[in-house]
């Protein structure tokens, strides 16, 4: 039975796209970024495509490609449109699917709906957490937000330098599966992504 892995983060610039590339490679899954805001010439889908080595992954088009690097609701307003969640339909595939969110769970799409509204209860949600002052709070709030929506399949990937006390608190209080850690690498290329893919594959299959 194919799985859908929804990749979200505790904020911006925490490593969602790198994690998306790793999981796409690990599972030889298809990839979809429903909403891209800004950087259309070098979008997250472009970045993942450059980092994935397998030849089986299909990259689906964005439901919305917005010109300004802002929250989707604000970027859409600048483009003179309003995001309609009913038009964000998941692509059909018989393979696993990686869905990369935008920002964090509570990022607004319009005046009523948020990124979390794109997540199904059947999804396997991967939360990317990176250490900074306040990251424990943001991580645990994200976990609570997911659980409050009836989402049970939650895994966490830590990104960046290890902070044992922070991560220990998150593990004990959040009570979610830890998939692994992505170190503060000097660069990410196909080989680095493949190494992490091989390291994480078993735990991803166990989710």
Number of C-alpha atoms within 10 A of each C-alpha: 6 10 17 20 27 23 27 30 28 26 21 12 11 21 21 27 23 20 27 30 29 27 29 30 30 23 23 22 26 23 27 23 25 21 21 26 21 18 13 15 8 9 16 24 22 12 14 22 19 12 22 24 18 15 8 14 19 16 18 16 15 14 19 18 20 24 17 18 13 16 18 28 21 19 22 21 14 14 13 8 13 16 20 12 16 6 9 14 10 14 14 9 11 10 17 19 27 28 25 25 24 27 20 22 23 16 17 20 24 18 9 8 16 18 21 20 14 17 22 14 13 13 19 21 26 26 28 26 27 28 18 10 9 9 17 22 13 18 23 19 15 23 25 14 15 20 14 10 13 12 18 16 17 21 22 24 21 22 21 16 13 15 12 9 10 17 19 12 13 21 15 9 12 17 13 16 15 17 20 16 20 19 12 11 10 5 6 12 12 17 12 13 25 22 13 20 22 14 16 19 16 13 13 18 10 7 14
